[in-house]
Amino acid sequence: ARMCIFCGDAANSREDVWPCWLTSRFIAPGTMEAERGPALQMKTWRVNRPEIAIRCVCDKCNNGWMSQLQGNAKPLIDRLWSGVACTLDLEECRSLSLWAVMTSTVLQTLGEQENWLYSDLDRTLMWTNQKMPSFTGIWIAQCIGHTETYSQSQSLWTGPSRNAERQARGNAITMAFGTLAVQVLKVVPPSDVIPGTEISIAQGRGYWEETAVSIWPLKSEQVHWPPPSGILHEAQDRKSVV
């Protein structure tokens, strides 16, 4: 029997990875990209409707703290969608980040369990304390002229060999809902690296400092939206994370 990935009870509820209030705005088919199989080859497929439901959580989590995180994020996403210049304070950045990590944690269950990067402890602390996992970075960006849903899951490695000793690994999940893109980067460092250590990851070519706005880890200042530049295509490789 499947167990809830957060609390361990029976997974008796189908979780809408992307909530209905969000997907109801996008009637057109969407695009999904994820790495599948032992070789982690990138597969691309279209979804007729942008709904994705996965049986990986229990009814109590789904309709309890998870629903609360959804409710906290909804007005923030509506504000970012509006196209009007605005700011997000630190608590709003945290609320949006918690929703993004919760969503990416559920999305990772589409792949093989040995490739999940959020540990049992990460998921337990998300459930009990709504605590953000260590070594996680989150950015938001504006997609110019984008009208559908898009999701990509991509693995990151420290070197050419995935079996190298003391290998660090990571995963970047990019989600785009119309004009709003959210990228969640989770890194699992070597075992001798302590939380709070800064980890740098080479970013792809592009003007990312003008395009992607960091909302996690929290900064001391407000986040201003929209950023100076927007994304015109799907080249979305990044970043650095604490």
Phi, psi and omega in degrees: 000141178287145179247151175300129184290348181259303187257346178091355175288175179299135179279082186256018182223137176269114183275127171283105183304314174254117188298153184300325180296336179273310185288339180296344179277350185236103182273330183290155176302153178244177182238135176239139174227131179205154179273129183231153174082172182302326182273000181051051177281138181286123178248141180239134176212158179260146174246132185298321174232150185281029176265137174225118179242132182231133178272086182220003180226167177265164182297323182295315177293315185301316184262004178252253186295328179293318177297323179295318178296322176299315181296324178292327184278332187305307181296333179289317178295320176301319180295318180291327177292333189297337182082359179271138179300135182205177176232153173245127177277180187297320180292323178292322175298319179295317180298315179293323179293318178299317178297317181296318179291318177302316180295316181291329177296319177290318180299326182295341180288352173291340180259179179294142186299328180294346179261000177294138181257339176279118186284171174303320180294317178305312185288325178295315180291331174295319181290312188279322188237000189049048181265133178289138178294152175292159176055050179233136175231144182223136179228152173236150181213163180256127179263115184282123175073009181277132186235004182234188176260151181210140177216137177221137174240123185225136179273151178231146182222159182276346183199184184291334181258125180280352180251012182295148178295141181061035181284133171264150179219162181207173178214133177246120176251121179249127179236130178235127178239095185062236186276357181252125174246139178232129177239129179245122178248122176244129181242136171249103184280174172304156188297339182269006178266128184267151175305143182099346177289138179278129179244128179254137179233131182300134180259153179290173180292139180146167181267067188290330180295333179265352187250315185255130181257125179281126176246350175209136000298156182296141175257178182273351183243168177290158176263128181260135182230140000277165177289168183300328182234158177242172180264128180255353181210185189260022177279103190223060177256138183210185012186200170231148187213147172259000000 
